[in-house]
Amino acid sequence: MRLGTWTKRAYAVCLSAVLSSAACGGDDDKKTDNSGIGEGDGGSGNTGNNGNVGGNNNGNGSANTGNNSGSNNGESDGGAGNNNGGNPSDGGATTGGDAGPVCSMPCDDAVDCTTDTCVTGGRCAHELNPAACAAGQSCHPMTGCTAGKACAAAADCADTDGCTANERCDAALATCKFDPLDGDDDGVPPTVCGGGDCNDDDARIGPGQSERCNGVDDDCDGNIDDGAMCEEGAVCKEGSCQCDTGRTACGRSGSCVDLQTDPDNCGACGTDCGPAGTCTAGVCACPAPGMMCGDSCVNTMTSNDHCGGCDTDDADRSCSRNQACVNGMCADCGSAGQACCTSGGSSDGCPGTLTCMGTPGTPGAVCACASPSMMCGESCTDVTSSETDCGGCDKPCAEGEQCQSSVCTACGDLGEVCCKRTNGNSYCNNPGGGGGGGGGMLTCDATTGKCVE
């Protein structure tokens, strides 16, 4: 982006740098301010603490290098600190810092209608910004905001510049206008026009794009598939994700697995060692308390299909739907006080309002009401607030009382505790607009929890 008024531009040097996807400032770029003091812009391409810097101040002194700030209006572009590379308002680029990628050279391309940024990989990107140009100007991707020539018709605006498109005559201004060449509408001109887009026919390809494993230079850094990501166990080879050494593609998804250790594909794809089995050196093992039942290793202490031993034609070892295998024994499950079911029913092994106290299938795991609820009838009831089961099952509160903290308590009148609705809101009795013998409107005092006038 042009940040000053340029009087001379090293066009050939900049174009060469852009074509190699590097930021360009040019060794011989100069600019002037109102006092006529010349400044260098950028460096010669050296990086780090050894960056070249620009310009003399009328021949009196040169700019410091590296992390030191340039003197006499010279600019430094080396180092990793903030604002190393000169004052951005004078054409220098802010590089380094703790956040974002770091470019080795200033990203200013001296084009005043591009937005210049340092993108992933430490490279510069120059995105078109035609709105930066004044009325009667168009954004040229290489020379910046350009005043159009006078015109009376579109034919007057035809040109031979391959970096412009949609040449037209603005009738109101009687001035030719054009759009910068951007074939894929990604905001970045093609490399040949100074933008760095190495494929102007595909918006997925350009500076700053993510590299995919496809045999294409997606981010236009000159390298194919560098940093492309593949799923676990796979690496990018020859334009596609392939299983890494020692791994094999198994299943419809082609997941890369280690046949030596994967219990679902032990020794060969599809060889399942079972829920309790392990795979060592490509061979399934069934450590205790597991047992090989058919081709699968199962834990006979918890398996509903093989409870206490393998289920065979001669020995029925399977538990029914309302039973759970606990410590190798089929036990009734799902009711209050019974074992938590391990198949069917609710997600935690207990139906309705019951909760499994423990891990289903393990000794001691039973269905019960979670405190402070109790099993009253066929459901768990909160006895701390139930009007019919206050403090225990079948302990109803009298009329005018409410169950609070498991105790039936008179509520709602003057001096009494505030009543509570089922939604938790408090209230006081106000028949006919008055209350509790005091004649005034009763309200619930939030501090005491009692009804007051």
Secondary structure, DSSP 8 states (H G I E B T S, - for coil): ---SEEEE--HHHHHHHHHTT-----SS-EEE-TT---EE-S-SS--GGG---B-BSTTS-B---TTS--STT-B---SSSTTBTS-GGGT---B-SSSS---SS----S-TTEEEEEETTTEEEEEE-GGGS-TTEEEETTTEEEE--B-SSGGGG----TTEEEEEEETTTTEEEEEE--TT-SS--BGGGTS-BS-TT-TT-STT----SSSS-TT-SS-SSTT----TTEEEETTEEEE-TT-EEETTTTEEE-TTT-TTSSSSTT----TT-EEETTEEE--TTEEEETTEEEETTT-SSSSSS---SS------TTEEEETTEEEEBSSBTSB--SSSSSTTS--TT-EEES-TTSTT-EEE--TTEEEETTEEEETTT-SSBSSSTTB---TTEEEETTEEEEBSSTTSB-EE-TTS-EE---GGG--TTTSS--EE-TTT-BEE-
